[in-house]
């Protein structure tokens, strides 16, 4: 009986313990990507992943938050790539890509 009481008391004591909580923030805003001049019906592909309609991220409707670093931006109209560009997005920066300028290596 004593053993059961000790086990129950130990379980109650351990259940009351909480693990420490931490939160890490960099203090900087994530970079954003804005596409100007993207034709209606074109698709944004970022680092090989389809994001959605390219004209959606024109800066007035919305911008796309991206991770800091190098990214490959592609805009496609059907199966044709109308823009392929490698960009570097720094912390808190808003990168504007002019789609009407055409494909750049």
MDTraj code that builds the backbone (N, CA, C; nanometers):
import mdtraj as md
import numpy as np

residues = "UNK UNK UNK UNK UNK UNK UNK UNK UNK UNK UNK UNK UNK UNK UNK UNK UNK UNK UNK UNK UNK UNK UNK UNK UNK UNK UNK UNK UNK UNK UNK UNK UNK UNK UNK UNK UNK UNK UNK UNK UNK UNK UNK UNK UNK UNK UNK UNK UNK UNK UNK UNK UNK UNK UNK UNK UNK UNK UNK UNK UNK UNK UNK UNK UNK UNK UNK UNK UNK UNK UNK UNK UNK UNK UNK UNK UNK UNK UNK UNK UNK UNK UNK UNK UNK UNK UNK UNK UNK UNK UNK UNK UNK UNK UNK UNK UNK UNK UNK UNK UNK UNK UNK UNK UNK".split()
xyz = np.array([
    [0.0824, -0.1190, 0.0000],
    [0.0000, 0.0000, 0.0000],
    [0.0869, 0.1255, 0.0000],
    [0.1952, 0.1214, 0.0860],
    [0.2846, 0.2363, 0.0906],
    [0.3509, 0.2581, -0.0456],
    [0.3877, 0.1484, -0.1079],
    [0.4547, 0.1568, -0.2373],
    [0.3629, 0.2226, -0.3408],
    [0.2377, 0.1847, -0.3426],
    [0.1404, 0.2438, -0.4346],
    [0.1259, 0.3926, -0.4077],
    [0.1229, 0.4308, -0.2812],
    [0.1100, 0.5721, -0.2439],
    [0.2310, 0.6504, -0.2932],
    [0.3514, 0.5938, -0.2774],
    [0.4719, 0.6609, -0.3241],
    [0.4727, 0.6760, -0.4766],
    [0.4303, 0.5740, -0.5453],
    [0.4268, 0.5781, -0.6919],
    [0.3276, 0.6839, -0.7395],
    [0.2108, 0.6897, -0.6772],
    [0.1098, 0.7892, -0.7151],
    [0.1619, 0.9293, -0.6852],
    [0.2244, 0.9487, -0.5701],
    [0.2785, 1.0796, -0.5334],
    [0.3878, 1.1217, -0.6308],
    [0.4737, 1.0289, -0.6708],
    [0.5793, 1.0581, -0.7662],
    [0.5214, 1.0968, -0.9024],
    [0.4194, 1.0263, -0.9468],
    [0.3546, 1.0570, -1.0758],
    [0.2914, 1.1955, -1.0732],
    [0.2251, 1.2294, -0.9616],
    [0.1621, 1.3617, -0.9490],
    [0.2695, 1.4703, -0.9492],
    [0.3799, 1.4468, -0.8788],
    [0.4881, 1.5451, -0.8735],
    [0.5505, 1.5662, -1.0106],
    [0.5744, 1.4575, -1.0835],
    [0.6336, 1.4691, -1.2170],
    [0.5378, 1.5320, -1.3171],
    [0.4095, 1.5079, -1.3023],
    [0.3109, 1.5651, -1.3943],
    [0.3041, 1.7164, -1.3791],
    [0.3371, 1.7676, -1.2633],
    [0.3337, 1.9116, -1.2398],
    [0.4541, 1.9839, -1.2964],
    [0.5587, 1.9115, -1.3328],
    [0.6790, 1.9730, -1.3877],
    [0.6547, 2.0132, -1.5322],
    [0.7034, 2.1290, -1.5687],
    [0.6899, 2.1757, -1.7069],
    [0.8286, 2.1901, -1.7674],
    [0.8407, 2.1561, -1.8918],
    [0.9666, 2.1741, -1.9623],
    [0.9852, 2.3223, -1.9924],
    [1.1083, 2.3693, -1.9969],
    [1.1302, 2.5101, -2.0292],
    [1.0868, 2.5386, -2.1732],
    [1.0322, 2.6558, -2.1943],
    [0.9883, 2.6966, -2.3276],
    [1.0827, 2.8037, -2.3796],
    [1.1133, 2.7978, -2.5078],
    [1.1983, 2.9001, -2.5674],
    [1.1439, 2.9388, -2.7029],
    [1.1779, 3.0579, -2.7438],
    [1.1335, 3.1095, -2.8723],
    [1.2509, 3.1836, -2.9341],
    [1.2909, 3.1464, -3.0551],
    [1.4038, 3.2085, -3.1211],
    [1.3522, 3.2948, -3.2349],
    [1.3904, 3.4210, -3.2347],
    [1.3551, 3.5106, -3.3442],
    [1.4814, 3.5812, -3.3909],
    [1.4854, 3.6144, -3.5170],
    [1.6046, 3.6785, -3.5723],
    [1.6004, 3.8294, -3.5582],
    [1.4828, 3.8848, -3.5341],
    [1.4719, 4.0298, -3.5243],
    [1.4573, 4.0975, -3.6595],
    [1.4577, 4.0210, -3.7665],
    [1.4459, 4.0768, -3.9007],
    [1.3233, 4.0198, -3.9698],
    [1.2677, 4.1000, -4.0588],
    [1.1550, 4.0526, -4.1389],
    [1.2044, 3.9599, -4.2484],
    [1.1162, 3.8673, -4.2894],
    [1.1496, 3.7797, -4.4017],
    [1.1498, 3.8617, -4.5297],
    [1.2361, 3.8263, -4.6234],
    [1.2339, 3.8958, -4.7519],
    [1.1069, 3.8619, -4.8293],
    [1.0712, 3.9496, -4.9211],
    [0.9525, 3.9273, -5.0029],
    [0.9895, 3.9379, -5.1503],
    [0.9064, 3.8758, -5.2325],
    [0.9240, 3.8762, -5.3779],
    [0.8016, 3.9399, -5.4406],
    [0.8277, 4.0327, -5.5339],
    [0.7192, 4.1003, -5.6069],
    [0.7498, 4.0875, -5.7554],
    [0.6494, 4.0505, -5.8339],
    [0.6649, 4.0358, -5.9783],
    [0.5881, 4.1459, -6.0491],
    [0.6573, 4.2298, -6.1222],
    [0.5876, 4.3336, -6.1986],
    [0.5809, 4.2920, -6.3451],
    [0.4700, 4.3223, -6.4077],
    [0.4526, 4.2934, -6.5498],
    [0.4243, 4.1485, -6.5837],
    [0.3824, 4.0681, -6.4870],
    [0.3495, 3.9284, -6.5161],
    [0.2143, 3.9215, -6.5874],
    [0.2071, 3.8552, -6.7026],
    [0.0803, 3.8477, -6.7741],
    [-0.0224, 3.7611, -6.7010],
    [-0.1476, 3.7952, -6.7218],
    [-0.2555, 3.7165, -6.6621],
    [-0.2496, 3.5744, -6.7178],
    [-0.2678, 3.4761, -6.6306],
    [-0.2644, 3.3364, -6.6719],
    [-0.1259, 3.2743, -6.6644],
    [-0.0249, 3.3541, -6.6274],
    [0.1093, 3.2974, -6.6137],
    [0.1252, 3.2359, -6.4742],
    [0.2216, 3.1460, -6.4616],
    [0.2416, 3.0712, -6.3375],
    [0.3787, 3.1019, -6.2797],
    [0.3855, 3.1222, -6.1477],
    [0.5118, 3.1443, -6.0777],
    [0.5644, 3.0113, -6.0261],
    [0.6900, 2.9839, -6.0586],
    [0.7570, 2.8644, -6.0077],
    [0.8810, 2.9137, -5.9333],
    [0.8899, 2.8811, -5.8055],
    [1.0016, 2.9244, -5.7225],
    [1.0788, 2.8015, -5.6766],
    [1.2046, 2.7959, -5.7135],
    [1.2916, 2.6830, -5.6769],
    [1.2313, 2.5482, -5.7173],
    [1.1679, 2.5455, -5.8346],
    [1.1114, 2.4216, -5.8869],
    [0.9733, 2.3869, -5.8345],
    [0.9174, 2.4692, -5.7464],
    [0.7847, 2.4432, -5.6896],
    [0.6829, 2.5425, -5.7453],
    [0.5709, 2.4937, -5.7929],
    [0.4648, 2.5800, -5.8433],
    [0.4021, 2.6558, -5.7265],
    [0.3968, 2.7874, -5.7382],
    [0.3421, 2.8728, -5.6322],
    [0.2001, 2.9172, -5.6646],
    [0.1730, 2.9442, -5.7916],
    [0.0404, 2.9883, -5.8321],
    [0.0485, 3.0946, -5.9388],
    [-0.0621, 3.1678, -5.9592],
    [-0.0638, 3.2713, -6.0622],
    [0.0407, 3.3801, -6.0350],
    [0.1253, 3.4072, -6.1341],
    [0.2330, 3.5047, -6.1167],
    [0.1800, 3.6460, -6.0984],
    [0.0704, 3.6812, -6.1659],
    [0.0177, 3.8179, -6.1557],
    [-0.0422, 3.8463, -6.0175],
    [-0.0617, 3.7443, -5.9380],
    [-0.1148, 3.7616, -5.8019],
    [-0.0140, 3.8347, -5.7126],
    [0.1158, 3.8179, -5.7396],
    [0.2209, 3.8734, -5.6551],
    [0.2806, 4.0005, -5.7159],
    [0.1945, 4.0920, -5.7564],
    [0.2401, 4.2148, -5.8221],
    [0.2732, 4.3275, -5.7244],
    [0.2558, 4.3053, -5.5976],
    [0.2855, 4.4085, -5.4987],
    [0.1645, 4.4855, -5.4535],
    [0.0638, 4.5000, -5.5403],
    [-0.0582, 4.5700, -5.4991],
    [-0.1593, 4.4714, -5.4410],
    [-0.1676, 4.3515, -5.5003],
    [-0.2555, 4.2482, -5.4450],
    [-0.1876, 4.1835, -5.3251],
    [-0.0691, 4.1312, -5.3456],
    [0.0106, 4.0735, -5.2375],
    [0.1520, 4.0478, -5.2858],
    [0.2397, 4.0198, -5.1895],
    [0.3776, 3.9812, -5.2184],
    [0.3986, 3.8419, -5.1613],
    [0.5039, 3.7762, -5.2056],
    [0.5335, 3.6409, -5.1599],
    [0.6503, 3.6466, -5.0618],
    [0.6285, 3.6015, -4.9388],
    [0.7358, 3.5933, -4.8405],
    [0.8228, 3.4720, -4.8750],
    [0.9530, 3.4930, -4.8796],
    [1.0466, 3.3870, -4.9137],
    [1.1520, 3.3767, -4.8036],
    [1.2247, 3.2676, -4.8053],
    [1.3362, 3.2517, -4.7120],
    [1.4552, 3.3328, -4.7633],
    [1.5388, 3.3744, -4.6718],
    [1.6584, 3.4468, -4.7102],
    [1.7516, 3.3535, -4.7869],
    [1.8115, 3.4043, -4.8938],
    [1.9053, 3.3248, -4.9715],
    [1.8823, 3.3349, -5.1209],
    [1.9439, 3.2431, -5.1944],
    [1.9366, 3.2405, -5.3409],
    [1.8152, 3.1590, -5.3830],
    [1.7417, 3.2101, -5.4817],
    [1.6223, 3.1428, -5.5333],
    [1.6211, 3.1486, -5.6859],
    [1.5628, 3.0464, -5.7464],
    [1.5416, 3.0453, -5.8907],
    [1.3952, 3.0787, -5.9163],
    [1.3717, 3.1906, -5.9830],
    [1.2363, 3.2376, -6.0134],
    [1.2074, 3.2084, -6.1596],
    [1.0972, 3.1395, -6.1840],
    [1.0533, 3.1128, -6.3214],
    [0.9090, 3.1588, -6.3354],
    [0.8792, 3.2188, -6.4481],
    [0.7408, 3.2531, -6.4827],
    [0.7125, 3.1845, -6.6148],
    [0.6052, 3.1061, -6.6155],
    [0.5687, 3.0279, -6.7344],
    [0.4301, 3.0683, -6.7841],
    [0.4185, 3.0725, -6.9130],
    [0.2900, 3.0928, -6.9799],
    [0.2639, 2.9630, -7.0539],
    [0.1825, 2.8760, -6.9933],
    [0.1623, 2.7421, -7.0485],
    [0.2888, 2.6620, -7.0281],
    [0.3461, 2.6117, -7.1373],
    [0.4705, 2.5340, -7.1259],
    [0.5938, 2.6187, -7.1587],
    [0.5735, 2.7456, -7.1929],
    [0.6828, 2.8338, -7.2307],
    [0.7309, 2.9162, -7.1118],
    [0.8616, 2.9103, -7.0848],
    [0.9200, 2.9937, -6.9796],
    [0.9416, 3.1335, -7.0358],
    [0.8722, 3.2319, -6.9793],
    [0.8892, 3.3692, -7.0270],
    [0.9920, 3.4446, -6.9428],
    [1.0280, 3.3890, -6.8265],
    [1.1332, 3.4474, -6.7444],
    [1.1962, 3.3385, -6.6582],
    [1.3275, 3.3379, -6.6556],
    [1.4035, 3.2526, -6.5645],
    [1.5125, 3.3406, -6.5069],
    [1.5119, 3.3556, -6.3754],
    [1.6076, 3.4465, -6.3131],
    [1.6466, 3.3949, -6.1752],
    [1.7749, 3.4026, -6.1452],
    [1.8253, 3.3671, -6.0125],
    [1.8366, 3.4975, -5.9331],
    [1.7799, 3.4967, -5.8119],
    [1.7824, 3.6163, -5.7272],
    [1.8434, 3.5822, -5.5916],
    [1.8867, 3.6853, -5.5211],
    [1.9274, 3.6715, -5.3815],
    [1.8367, 3.7623, -5.3002],
    [1.7701, 3.7061, -5.2009],
    [1.6800, 3.7824, -5.1144],
    [1.7440, 3.7939, -4.9766],
    [1.7710, 3.9169, -4.9350],
    [1.8310, 3.9418, -4.8041],
    [1.7218, 3.9711, -4.7026],
    [1.7558, 3.9588, -4.5776],
    [1.6619, 3.9788, -4.4671],
    [1.5945, 4.1157, -4.4745],
    [1.4610, 4.1153, -4.4737],
    [1.3832, 4.2387, -4.4748],
    [1.3726, 4.3069, -4.6100],
    [1.4375, 4.2542, -4.7112],
    [1.4402, 4.3145, -4.8440],
    [1.3175, 4.2745, -4.9256],
    [1.2722, 4.3658, -5.0113],
    [1.1670, 4.3348, -5.1069],
    [1.2313, 4.3296, -5.2449],
    [1.2347, 4.2115, -5.3047],
    [1.2974, 4.1921, -5.4354],
    [1.1905, 4.2058, -5.5429],
    [1.2140, 4.2961, -5.6380],
    [1.1211, 4.3142, -5.7491],
    [1.1813, 4.2503, -5.8739],
    [1.1040, 4.1643, -5.9384],
    [1.1457, 4.1019, -6.0635],
    [1.0521, 4.1516, -6.1720],
    [1.1105, 4.2149, -6.2746],
    [1.0326, 4.2674, -6.3862],
    [1.0173, 4.1575, -6.4910],
    [0.8987, 4.0992, -6.4974],
    [0.8729, 3.9878, -6.5895],
    [0.8735, 4.0365, -6.7334],
    [0.8330, 4.1596, -6.7583],
    [0.8268, 4.2113, -6.8949],
    [0.9670, 4.2264, -6.9562],
    [1.0715, 4.2224, -6.8739],
    [1.2091, 4.2315, -6.9260],
    [1.2509, 4.1037, -6.9982],
    [1.1795, 3.9933, -6.9728],
    [1.2080, 3.8686, -7.0449],
    [1.3017, 3.7780, -6.9700],
    [1.3414, 3.6721, -7.0412],
    [1.4238, 3.5672, -6.9835],
    [1.5665, 3.6151, -6.9662],
    [1.6215, 3.5883, -6.8474],
    [1.7620, 3.6159, -6.8221],
    [1.8248, 3.4895, -6.7665],
    [1.9474, 3.4586, -6.8056],
    [2.0123, 3.3369, -6.7574],
    [2.0518, 3.3471, -6.6110],
])
top = md.Topology()
chain = top.add_chain()
for i, resn in enumerate(residues, 1):
    res = top.add_residue(resn, chain, resSeq=i)
    for name in ("N", "CA", "C"):
        top.add_atom(name, md.element.get_by_symbol(name[0]), res)
traj = md.Trajectory(xyz[None], top)
